[in-house]
Amino acid sequence: MKVLTMSCLAVAVLWWAVAARAGSVSDYAGDMVSLDAAGKVENTSRLFFSGGKMRVEIPAQEDMGPMVLILRPDRKVQWMVDVAARTYFEQPLDEKALADMNRGVAPSVPMGESTVKEEPLGSEKVNGYDTRKKRVTVTSGIMGHAQATVSTVWTADEFDVPLRERGETGETEEFRNIVVGAQSAALFEVPKGYTRSKNMPGMPDMKDMPDMKTLEGMGMPPGMKLPGQ
């Protein structure tokens, strides 16, 4: 299984989970299951939704403990919670990035103008729900070049989250074990007793960076400054 940093996981989760329209059900929970091209489960994250708020529980990876991502559009903030360290990282919610995701544009790399083309592919049942199947082609300008990505998406009227999304090479994200109903307000708050961190989970603390003498000994130019100095 490919190991991702917390920031990459956050982007991947948000790209998949934020939908282009509002579903008729506002409070629900379920499992986001990632499968490889052969259909083997690679990992499973737990998702919770309530009135526009979102919580994603990300399982431990090889080099990273379990994490929680909480998205609060009502407060224009998002939190990345490191469960093992009992810390959290807070940053403003990027409304432009959310708007881009709602248009079908992944925010992982700088992009110019993007176009989204949708082609209906009929209807199909997914995990017991009626869905509309469509092919989505996103063409984006990256460093002066046009790049297109194609995916197949299955959406149900009930939910913001697509019930299935499959990429060009066969990797699939599928929303399973859905339970509709009120979610606890505590799920969308930082747990009590957790300490705010200055660094995103998975990123080194600046105080742990090598000093100038060490850098110069490694062949770095004399007088080079570390970020933040």
C-alpha positions in Angstrom: 0.0 0.0 0.0 1.3 3.4 -0.9 2.1 5.5 2.2 1.0 9.1 2.1 1.9 12.1 4.3 -0.9 13.7 6.3 -1.1 16.6 3.8 -1.5 14.3 0.8 -4.1 12.3 2.7 -6.1 15.4 3.5 -6.0 16.5 -0.2 -7.0 13.0 -1.4 -9.8 12.7 1.1 -11.2 16.2 0.4 -10.9 15.7 -3.4 -13.0 12.6 -3.2 -15.4 13.5 -0.5 -16.5 17.0 -1.3 -19.3 16.8 -3.9 -20.5 19.1 -6.6 -24.1 19.3 -5.2 -26.0 18.9 -2.0 -27.7 15.6 -1.2 -31.1 15.3 0.4 -29.6 13.7 3.5 -27.5 16.0 5.7 -26.6 13.7 8.6 -25.0 10.3 8.0 -21.8 8.3 8.3 -20.0 5.5 6.4 -16.8 3.9 5.3 -14.6 5.2 2.5 -12.9 2.1 1.1 -9.9 2.4 -1.2 -9.4 -0.5 -3.6 -6.6 -1.3 -6.0 -7.2 -2.1 -9.7 -7.7 -5.8 -8.8 -10.4 -4.9 -6.2 -8.3 -5.6 -3.2 -9.0 -3.3 -0.2 -6.0 -1.1 0.5 -7.4 1.0 3.4 -10.6 2.2 4.9 -11.4 5.6 6.4 -14.5 6.5 8.4 -16.5 9.6 7.3 -19.1 11.5 9.3 -21.3 14.3 8.0 -23.7 16.7 9.8 -25.2 19.9 8.3 -22.2 20.6 6.1 -19.6 19.6 8.7 -17.3 16.7 7.9 -15.0 14.4 10.0 -12.6 11.9 8.4 -10.9 9.2 10.6 -7.8 8.1 8.8 -6.2 4.8 9.8 -2.5 4.5 10.8 0.0 4.2 8.0 3.5 2.7 8.1 5.1 6.0 9.2 2.1 7.8 10.7 -0.3 7.1 13.5 -4.1 7.5 13.2 -5.3 11.0 12.2 -8.6 12.8 12.2 -9.5 15.6 9.7 -12.3 17.9 10.7 -13.8 20.3 8.2 -15.9 23.2 9.5 -17.2 25.4 6.7 -19.5 27.2 9.2 -16.4 28.5 11.1 -14.1 28.6 8.0 -11.5 26.4 9.7 -10.1 22.9 9.4 -8.3 20.8 12.0 -5.8 18.0 11.5 -5.7 15.9 14.7 -2.8 13.7 15.6 -4.4 11.1 17.8 -1.2 9.5 19.1 0.5 12.8 20.0 -2.8 14.3 21.3 -2.2 17.5 19.3 -4.0 19.3 16.5 -3.0 21.7 13.7 -5.5 24.4 12.8 -5.6 26.3 9.5 -8.2 28.5 7.6 -10.5 26.6 5.4 -9.6 27.5 1.8 -12.9 28.4 0.3 -11.4 28.8 -3.2 -10.0 25.3 -3.0 -13.4 24.0 -1.9 -15.0 25.8 -4.8 -12.5 24.2 -7.2 -13.2 20.8 -5.7 -16.9 21.4 -6.1 -16.2 22.1 -9.8 -14.3 18.8 -10.1 -10.8 20.3 -9.9 -8.3 18.6 -7.5 -6.3 21.1 -5.5 -3.0 19.2 -5.3 -1.1 21.2 -7.9 -1.3 24.8 -9.2 -3.6 25.0 -12.1 -4.8 27.5 -14.7 -8.2 27.4 -16.2 -10.0 24.1 -16.0 -12.9 22.7 -17.8 -15.2 19.8 -16.7 -17.0 17.6 -19.1 -19.7 15.1 -17.9 -21.1 12.3 -20.0 -24.1 10.3 -18.6 -23.6 6.6 -18.7 -27.0 5.5 -17.4 -28.2 4.3 -14.0 -26.9 1.6 -11.7 -27.4 0.3 -8.2 -24.5 0.7 -5.8 -24.6 -0.6 -2.3 -28.4 -0.7 -2.4 -28.9 2.9 -3.7 -30.0 4.1 -7.1 -27.2 6.0 -8.7 -26.5 8.0 -11.9 -23.3 6.9 -13.6 -21.2 9.4 -15.5 -17.8 9.9 -17.1 -16.1 13.0 -15.8 -13.2 14.5 -17.8 -11.3 17.4 -16.2 -8.9 19.3 -18.5 -6.5 21.6 -16.7 -3.7 24.0 -17.7 -0.5 22.9 -15.8 2.7 24.9 -16.5 1.4 25.9 -19.9 0.3 22.4 -20.9 -3.2 20.9 -21.0 -3.7 17.8 -19.0 -6.8 15.7 -18.9 -7.9 13.2 -16.2 -10.9 10.9 -16.7 -12.9 9.1 -14.0 -16.2 7.3 -13.7 -18.4 8.5 -10.9 -21.6 7.1 -9.4 -23.8 9.6 -7.5 -27.0 9.1 -5.5 -29.5 11.9 -4.8 -29.4 11.2 -1.1 -25.7 12.0 -0.4 -23.1 14.7 -1.1 -20.5 12.0 -1.4 -20.3 9.9 -4.6 -21.0 6.3 -3.8 -18.2 5.2 -6.1 -15.4 6.8 -8.1 -13.0 4.9 -10.4 -9.9 6.3 -12.0 -8.5 5.5 -15.4 -6.2 2.8 -14.1 -8.9 1.0 -12.1 -8.3 2.2 -8.6 -11.6 2.8 -6.9 -13.0 4.7 -3.9 -16.3 3.4 -2.6 -18.6 4.6 0.1 -20.0 1.7 2.1 -21.8 0.7 5.3 -23.8 3.9 5.2 -25.9 4.8 8.3 -28.3 7.7 8.1 -29.1 9.6 11.3 -28.0 12.4 13.6 -24.3 12.6 14.4 -22.8 13.7 17.8 -21.7 17.4 17.8 -18.5 16.3 19.6 -17.3 14.5 16.5 -16.8 17.9 14.8 -14.8 19.5 17.6 -11.1 19.1 18.7 -11.1 16.6 21.6 -10.6 18.2 25.0 -7.1 18.1 26.4 -5.4 18.2 23.0 -2.6 20.8 22.4 -2.4 23.0 19.4 0.7 22.4 17.3 2.5 24.9 15.1 3.3 22.2 12.6 1.1 20.0 10.3 1.2 16.3 11.4 4.0 14.5 9.7 6.0 17.7 9.2 9.2 18.2 11.2 9.4 20.9 13.9 11.7 23.8 13.0 13.6 23.4 16.2 14.6 19.9 15.1 16.1 21.2 11.8 19.9 21.1 11.6 21.8 24.3 12.5 23.9 26.4 10.1 27.2 24.7 11.0 25.7 21.3 10.2 24.3 22.5 6.9 27.6 24.1 5.9 29.3 20.8 6.8 27.0 19.1 4.4 28.1 21.4 1.6 25.4 24.1 1.9 26.4 27.6 1.0 27.7 29.6 4.0 25.1 32.0 5.4 22.1 30.2 3.9 19.0 30.8 6.1 16.5 28.3 7.2 12.9 28.9 6.6 11.5 31.3 9.2 14.9 32.8 10.1 
